[in-house]
Amino acid sequence: MPLLDIRDLVTAFHTPDGRVPAVDGVSLAIERGRTLGLVGESGCGKSVTAMSILGLVAAPGVIESGKILLDCDGRTDDLVTLPERDLRRVRGGRIGMIFQEPMTSLNPVFTIGDQITEAVRLHRDVTPALARARALEMLRLVRMADPERRLDEYPHQLSGGMRQRVMIAMALACEPDLVIADEPTTALDVTIQAQILELLGDLRRRLGTAILLITHDLGVVAETCDDVAVMYAGRIVEQAPAAELFARPRHPYTIGLLAARPTGRRSGPLTTIPGMVPAPRDFPAGCRFHPRCSFARLPDCTTHTPALDEIAPGHLVRCPFADALGPPRPSTPGTAP
């Protein structure tokens, strides 16, 4: 049994203009002690997937169907149907969350120490003194400079990198089995990014915590992840061990993403994927990537919704022509190969 097993998750927003499917049939499994990278362009449904796991999808969003199974010491809980009282124990206890923007996730009117202490006391039966000692221990664990002084400072007194370390300390304070990191290095300079990623990897090795890393940075995924799931227009289009995916990408979207990476050896303009990501209310019929795909075969790709099939051990692809694909070509999307 995986630590977290997401099965056919569907999350949609019901707006005055109609139903908007943000996550459409997503299935993922995260093993204990491993890092799964969830990759995709902005708006593809990565963050909504994370919010669905924690039951934090705000109205008018609703989880319409699917299961989110969390293995709890041999007992399996479905987070979709779990009562809110029990779900609050999971948030911050069994599952920690590192949000995308720490400045808006930390409360500006409470000190850093108060906020970490509150997280500890919500999930552990400890005295205020022991909770504060735990907060200090966590700041040391995330390598915060001068942690004793930082405990009594407010978020606005810290740099972006320091605030992100505080978010990591809060997420790990109760030793969760899983940490969801939603773009944890956004808006940080490259030096601080490297430090944060190194810190997450070190804590995973020391504490045995599984990590769901949500990002659009393939370089980060290559350096930190054991497994990768590529998401497009609300669906997983490819999933594989990281080394396998980078060596042998099989879905046209993944092939295009990897071809678009800048390298020191390349001269001239960068390779791009033509077109734009469709809006959720305007998803095309058939394969949702076919309007941008240089491998598309008409009418197959426009009339049939491809299944996520296993084409090699542990390698899942949502494309019936995956075995016949090569490097991306500069041909017009939608033409026959």
C-alpha positions in Angstrom: 0.0 0.0 0.0 1.5 3.4 -1.0 1.6 6.1 1.6 -0.8 8.2 -0.5 -2.9 6.7 -3.3 -5.0 9.1 -5.4 -7.6 7.3 -7.6 -9.5 9.0 -10.4 -9.8 12.4 -8.6 -12.1 14.9 -10.2 -12.3 18.4 -8.8 -14.3 21.1 -10.6 -15.4 24.7 -10.0 -19.1 25.4 -10.5 -19.3 29.0 -11.6 -22.2 31.2 -13.0 -20.7 30.4 -16.5 -20.8 26.7 -16.0 -18.7 23.8 -14.7 -14.9 24.2 -14.9 -13.0 20.9 -14.5 -9.6 21.8 -12.9 -8.6 18.2 -12.1 -10.0 15.5 -14.3 -9.4 11.9 -13.4 -6.0 12.2 -11.8 -4.4 9.1 -10.3 -1.1 9.2 -8.4 0.7 7.1 -5.8 3.4 8.3 -3.5 5.7 5.8 -1.7 7.1 6.4 1.7 10.4 8.2 1.8 10.3 9.1 -1.9 9.9 12.4 -3.8 7.4 12.6 -6.5 7.6 15.7 -8.8 4.3 17.0 -10.3 5.2 19.0 -13.4 3.2 21.1 -15.7 2.5 24.6 -17.0 0.6 27.2 -14.9 -3.1 26.4 -14.8 -2.8 22.7 -15.5 -4.3 21.7 -12.1 -1.2 21.0 -9.9 -2.1 23.2 -7.0 -5.7 22.2 -7.1 -4.6 18.6 -6.8 -2.6 19.6 -3.7 -5.5 21.5 -2.2 -7.8 18.5 -2.9 -5.5 16.2 -0.9 -5.8 18.5 2.1 -9.5 19.3 1.7 -8.8 23.0 1.2 -10.5 23.5 -2.1 -12.6 26.7 -1.6 -16.1 27.2 -2.9 -17.2 27.1 -5.7 -14.7 24.3 -6.0 -15.8 20.8 -5.1 -14.3 17.3 -5.2 -16.9 15.5 -7.4 -15.5 12.0 -7.4 -12.5 9.8 -6.7 -10.5 8.6 -3.7 -7.5 10.0 -1.8 -6.3 7.1 0.3 -3.8 7.8 3.2 -2.2 4.8 4.8 -2.3 5.3 8.6 -0.2 2.6 10.3 -2.0 -0.2 8.5 -5.4 1.6 8.4 -6.5 3.3 5.3 -8.4 6.6 5.4 -10.2 8.2 2.4 -9.5 11.9 2.8 -12.4 12.7 0.5 -15.0 11.3 2.9 -13.1 11.9 6.1 -15.0 14.1 8.6 -13.7 17.7 8.9 -12.7 17.1 12.5 -10.5 14.2 11.6 -9.2 16.0 8.5 -7.9 18.8 10.7 -5.8 16.2 12.5 -4.3 15.1 9.2 -3.4 18.6 8.1 -0.1 19.5 9.8 0.0 16.2 11.5 0.2 13.4 9.0 0.6 15.8 6.0 2.6 19.0 6.1 2.2 21.8 3.5 4.7 24.3 2.2 2.7 26.9 0.4 3.9 28.8 -2.7 4.2 32.3 -1.2 5.3 32.3 2.4 4.6 36.0 3.0 0.9 35.4 2.4 0.9 32.1 4.2 2.4 33.4 7.5 0.3 35.5 9.8 1.8 39.0 9.9 0.6 39.8 13.4 2.1 36.8 15.2 5.8 36.0 15.8 7.5 33.2 14.1 7.8 31.3 17.4 4.0 31.7 18.1 3.1 30.3 14.7 5.3 27.2 14.9 4.3 26.7 18.5 0.6 26.8 17.6 1.2 24.1 14.9 2.9 21.9 17.5 0.2 22.3 20.2 -2.6 21.6 17.7 -1.3 18.1 17.1 0.7 17.2 20.2 -0.3 17.2 23.9 2.6 19.3 25.1 3.1 22.4 27.4 3.7 25.8 25.9 7.4 25.6 27.0 7.9 22.3 25.3 6.2 23.5 22.2 8.5 26.6 22.1 11.5 24.3 22.6 10.3 22.3 19.6 9.9 25.4 17.5 13.5 26.4 18.3 14.7 22.9 17.5 12.9 23.1 14.1 14.5 26.4 13.3 17.9 24.9 14.0 17.0 21.9 11.9 16.2 24.1 8.8 19.5 26.0 9.4 18.0 29.3 10.3 20.6 31.9 11.3 20.4 33.0 14.9 17.2 30.9 15.6 16.8 32.2 19.2 16.3 35.7 18.0 14.1 34.8 15.0 11.6 33.1 17.3 10.4 36.5 18.5 10.5 38.3 15.1 7.6 38.8 12.7 7.4 37.6 9.1 8.1 41.1 7.7 11.4 41.2 9.5 12.7 38.1 7.6 13.9 37.7 4.0 12.1 35.5 1.5 14.5 32.6 2.0 14.1 32.9 5.8 10.3 32.9 5.5 10.5 29.8 3.4 12.6 28.1 6.0 10.0 29.0 8.6 7.3 27.4 6.4 9.4 24.2 6.1 9.9 24.2 9.9 6.1 24.5 10.4 5.4 21.7 7.9 7.9 19.3 9.6 7.3 20.3 13.2 5.0 17.3 13.9 7.1 14.9 11.8 4.5 14.2 9.0 4.6 11.2 6.8 4.1 13.4 3.7 5.1 17.0 2.9 3.4 18.8 -0.1 5.7 21.5 -1.4 3.9 23.8 -3.8 6.6 25.7 -5.8 8.8 26.1 -2.7 11.5 28.1 -4.5 9.3 30.6 -6.4 10.5 34.2 -6.2 13.8 33.1 -4.5 17.2 33.8 -6.1 19.1 30.8 -7.5 21.4 30.6 -4.5 18.6 30.4 -2.0 16.7 28.0 -4.3 19.6 25.6 -4.2 19.8 25.9 -0.4 16.1 25.2 0.0 16.1 22.2 -2.3 19.2 20.8 -0.5 17.5 21.3 2.8 14.4 19.4 1.7 16.5 16.5 0.4 18.5 16.4 3.6 15.4 16.4 5.8 13.8 13.7 3.7 16.8 11.5 4.1 17.0 12.2 7.9 13.3 11.9 8.7 12.1 9.5 6.0 9.4 12.0 4.9 7.8 11.5 1.5 7.6 14.7 -0.6 5.1 15.8 -3.3 7.0 18.5 -5.1 4.9 20.7 -7.3 6.9 22.7 -9.8 7.2 23.8 -13.4 11.0 23.7 -13.3 12.4 20.5 -14.9 15.9 21.3 -13.6 14.6 21.1 -10.0 12.8 17.8 -10.8 16.0 16.3 -12.3 18.0 17.1 -9.2 15.6 16.2 -6.5 12.8 13.7 -7.6 12.7 9.9 -7.6 9.5 9.8 -9.7 7.8 12.3 -12.0 4.2 12.9 -13.1 3.6 15.3 -16.0 0.3 17.1 -16.0 -1.5 18.8 -18.8 -5.0 20.4 -18.9 -6.1 18.6 -15.7 -4.8 15.2 -16.5 -1.7 13.2 -16.0 -0.2 12.5 -19.4 3.0 10.7 -18.4 4.4 9.2 -15.2 7.7 7.4 -14.7 10.8 7.1 -12.6 12.8 10.4 -13.0 15.8 8.8 -14.7 13.5 6.9 -17.2 11.4 9.9 -18.0 14.4 12.2 -18.8 16.2 9.5 -20.8 13.1 8.3 -22.7 10.2 10.7 -22.7 7.2 9.1 -24.5 4.4 11.7 -24.5 4.5 14.5 -27.1 4.0 17.1 -24.3 6.9 15.7 -22.3 9.1 15.5 -25.4 8.3 19.2 -26.1 9.0 20.3 -22.6 12.4 18.6 -22.5 13.3 19.9 -26.0 12.5 23.5 -24.8 15.0 23.4 -22.0 17.9 25.9 -22.4 21.3 24.4 -22.5 24.8 25.8 -22.7 25.5 23.9 -25.9 22.5 25.4 -27.8 22.8 28.4 -30.1 20.0 30.3 -31.8 16.3 30.5 -30.7 14.9 28.1 -28.1 12.5 25.4 -29.2 9.0 26.1 -28.1 5.7 24.2 -28.0 3.2 26.0 -30.3 -0.1 27.4 -29.1 -1.4 28.0 -25.7 -2.8 25.9 -22.8 -6.6 25.8 -23.3 -8.8 27.3 -20.7 -10.5 24.6 -18.5 -13.9 25.4 -19.9 -12.6 25.1 -23.4 -10.8 21.8 -23.3 -10.8 20.2 -26.8 -12.4 16.8 -27.5 -10.1 13.8 -27.7 -6.6 14.2 -26.6 -6.4 17.6 -25.0 -2.9 18.2 -26.3 -3.7 17.5 -30.0 -4.1 21.2 -31.1 -0.4 21.8 -30.1 1.0 18.4 -31.0 3.3 18.0 -34.0 2.7 14.2 -33.8 -1.1 14.4 -33.9 -2.9 11.9 -36.2 -6.2 13.0 -37.5 -8.9 12.0 -36.8 -7.8 9.6 -34.1 -6.4 12.2 -31.7 -9.5 14.5 -32.0 -12.2 11.8 -31.5 -10.7 9.4 -29.0 -9.7 10.2 -25.4 -6.5 8.3 -24.8 -6.1 6.2 -21.6 -3.1 6.3 -19.3 -1.4 3.0 -20.3 1.7 1.3 -18.9 4.1 0.9 -21.8 7.1 -0.2 -19.7 7.4 -1.2 -16.0 6.4 1.9 -14.0 6.2 4.1 -17.1 2.6 5.3 -17.9 1.8 7.4 -21.0 -1.5 8.9 -22.2 -0.8 8.5 -25.9 -1.7 5.5 -28.2 1.3 6.4 -30.5 3.9 6.6 -27.8 6.0 3.8 -29.2 6.3 5.5 -32.6 7.4 8.9 -31.5 10.8 10.4 -31.9 12.2 14.0 -31.4 9.7 16.8 -31.8 9.4 18.1 -35.3 8.8 21.7 -36.4 5.8 20.6 -38.5 2.4 22.3 -38.2 0.4 20.9 -35.2 -2.4 18.6 -36.3 -0.8 17.3 -39.4 -0.2 13.6 -40.0 3.4 12.4 -39.4 
